Amino acid sequence: MNAIEITGLEKRFPGFDLKLNLTLPQGCILGLIGENGAGKTTTIKALLGMTRPDAGQICLLGEDAATAPATLRERIGVVLDEPGYPECLTAAQLGKVMAGIYRNWDAAAYARQLQTLSIPADKTFRDLSRGMKMKLAIAVALSHRAELLILDEPTSGLDPLVRDEVVSMFSDFTREENHAVLISSHIVSDLEKLCDYIAFLHKGRLLLMEEKDALRERYGLAQLSRADFAVLDKAAVLGSRSTPYGVSAIVRREAVPGLHTEPVSIEDLFVVMAKEA
């Protein structure tokens, strides 16, 4: 069973429309990459029922999201880029509120998350820093035995050490075969460490969705002299940039066998593909 199946999704706004097909298998983590306005947040809102699609079908954990019972929402953990908890509540009080919302709320797991993420239990939400608010939202998402996490910029505002810790927590989450994670982030380095699949979204269209390791095998970075680049088969070149020392080119490795290439970052690959599009 797939954790997420998006088929023929369409959502239209003045000056922008989203058209999307996307599948996330269980046991996997999918990173959603795109520039501001590409449609990442619209996609997440459609998954969560926060906006109504104009066409298409969304299935979550094997159930049609449009007709599924309310219990489906308890199986999904959510972290949005702006957590919206009551500002007067402390983390300890928030845990008691969540215990009344989620039937599978795990108070012991929540206490462990607060300790692991160094979240003060007695400080009100309004007095927390942005990074601490994001950590609290992550603690909640991981404490009601969810099977699917949907995360919109969950590491935004976190320092590198905490980001690394949170990334490890998400990775541990998918060790169970029935768990999956969809994560949208501008911090592509986090996605490179974390994700099994990468999806490139650009101007409301999916440029590609591929296994991360397959992307790294398919594309490489070649450092060439201008003379060597001039005779290179341009059909093999995804994008290039002149440097004081020659030309840096992202190439399709199978089209240029024997050419020495270095690994290319997911971020550089997306930038080039977006420009091509």
N, C-alpha and C positions, 0 to 999 in steps of 0.2 A: 504493500500500500504506500502511496505517496503522501507526504505530509501536506503538501500544497499542490494543487492543480489549478492553473488559471488558463481558461480556454476562451479565446475570442473576446477578451475584455476590452471594452471601449468606454472611455470617459471623455466628454467634450466640454471645454471651456472656451470663452472668447479668446481667439488667438492661439489656442493650444488644444491638442487632442492626444489622448493616450490610447494606443492599441498594443495589446500584449498577450502573448502565450508563454507560459512559464511553468515548469514542474520542479519540485524539490522532493527528492526521495527521502524516506525516513532514514535516520542514522547519519545524516549529512548536514553540513553547514554551507549555506549559500550567501555569498557576498554580493550585494547590489551596489554597483558603482555608477555614478552619473554626475554631471555638472548640476549646479543649482538650476531648478526649473526643468530637469529632465523627466520628472514624473515619479521619482522614488517615493516621496511622501504621499502622493495621490495613490500609488499602488498599495502602500501600507494601509492607508485609510480605507481603501476598498476592501482589503482583506479583513479589516476589523469592523466592517459595517458602519464606518463613520461617514462614508459617502456612498451614494447609490450609483452603481455603474449604469451606463446607457445601454450596454449590451454585454453578452458573455456570461460565463459561469465561473464561480469560484468554489472549489471543494477544499475543505480543511479537515485533515485527519480522517479522510474517507466520507465526509458528510458535506452535502450541499449547504454552503454558508447561508444561502437565502432562506432555506426552510428548516435548518437544523434547530433542535431544541436549545434552550438557554444553557443547558449543561455543557455544550460545546465550548462556551467561553471560559469555563473553569479549567479546561484542558490546555489553554493558551496563556502563556506569560508574555506580558507586553512591557516594553520600555520605550517611551516616546522622548523626543529631544527636549521637551519641556514637561517634566513631571508635574502633575496637577493635584497634589495632595493638599488637604486643608492645612493652612499655614499655622494654625494654632496647636496642631497635634505634635507630640514628640514621637520619636521612632517607636518607643514602647507602646504608646497609645495607639499608633497606627497599626501595630501588630494585632491589638485587640479588635480593632475595627475590621481588619482583614479576616480575622477568625470568624466573624459573623457573616462575611461575604462568601468566602470559599469553604465548601464542605471538606475539602482535603487540605485545609491549612495546617502546616506543620510548624508549631510554635518553636520546637527545639531547633529545627533547621533555620528558622528566621533568626533566632538568638545566635546561632553559629555564624550566620552571614553578617550580622551586625558586628560581631567580634572580629571576623576575618577581614572585613572591610574598614575596621576602625571607625564605625559610625556611633556617635554618642547617643545612648538610648533616651537621655533626659533632655535633649535639646530640641526646641520647636523647629518645625520645618522652615519657618520664615528666617530663622537665624543660621541656617546651614548655608555653606557656600554652594555654588552651582555644581562643583564636582561632587560634594557630599550628597546633594540632592539626587544626582544621577546614580551614585552608589546605593542610596536608599531604594530607588526604583528597581535597581538590579536585585537587591536583596529580596524585595517583595516578589519579583517575577520568579525567583528561584526557590520560593518557599511554599508554593501550593501544589507541588507535584505536577507541574505542567508537562505536557508531552511536546509542545511546539513553542518556541520562543520567537517573537516578532519584535525586532529591535531597530529603532530609528536613532542613529547617532548615539549609541549607548556609552561610548568612551569619550564623548565630547566633554571637555573641561577637566579630564583626569590627567594627573601627571604620569610620566612614562612608566614609573614603577607600578602604580596602581593599574594602569592600562594593561600592563603585561600580566598582572595577577588576574584581572577580570577576563582577559582573553583565555587564560588557562582554565578558568571556571566554566566558560562556555564550551571549551573543548571537552572538559570532563563531562559536561551535561550530555553530549552526544555519544558517550561510550555505551549508553543503553540504546539498543537497536530501534526502539520505538520513539526515540527523541529526534528532534530536528531543530535547526535554527535558521531563520532568515535575518540577516543583519545588513543594514544600510549604514555606510560610514564614509566620511571624507578622508579618514585616516587610512589610506590604502595599505600602509605597512602592516596595520593590525589585521586587515583582511588577508594579506598574503600569508601571515603566520597561521591564521585560524581556519580559513575556508577550504572546503573540498571543491566547490564550484564557484565560478565567478560569472556574473551577468553584467553586461555593459548596456546601460540605458542611456539613450541620447535623443533629446527632443521628442520624447514620447514613444520611441521605437526601440526595440531590443536589437542592438547591433550583433550580439552573440551571447550565448550561454555555453560555457565549456568547463570541463574539469580543469582545475588550476594546473595540475601537473602536465596535462595535455597541451595547455597553452604554452607552458615553458618549453616543452619539447618541440612544438610547431614553429615557434618564433625565436629568433636570436638577434643579438646586436653585433654588427660587424664594423670594425674600424678599418677604413680603407683610404688609400691615397686617392687623390682626385682622378688620376689616370686609371686606376683599377675600377673606381666607381663608374667612370665613363663607359667602360666596356661591360659592366655588369648587366645581366638581363633585368630590365626595369620591371618586368612582370613579377619578379621575385621580391621586389622592394615594396614594403608596406608604407614606409616613410623614411625621410632622411634629413640630416641637418649638417650644414657645413661648419667646420671648426678650423682654428688656426693650423691644425695639423693634418687636415684632410676632410673626410666625410664619415659621420656616424650614421649607419643605416640599420633599420629594423627590417629583417628579411625573413621570408618563409624558408626554413631550413631545407625542406625536401626539394625545393626548386634550385638550390645551389649546393649540391653535395660536394664535400671537400673544402668548402669555404670555412675558415675559422670564425666561429662566433662565440660570444659570451652570453650568459643569461640576461634576459631583458626583464625589467620590473613590470609588474601588472599596471602600475600607474603610467609609465611611459607608453605601454602598449595601448592603454585606453585613450591617452591624449592623441596618439597618432591615428587610431581608428576613428575618433570623433572628428578630427580634422579631415580625414578621408571622406567621412559621411557628409 
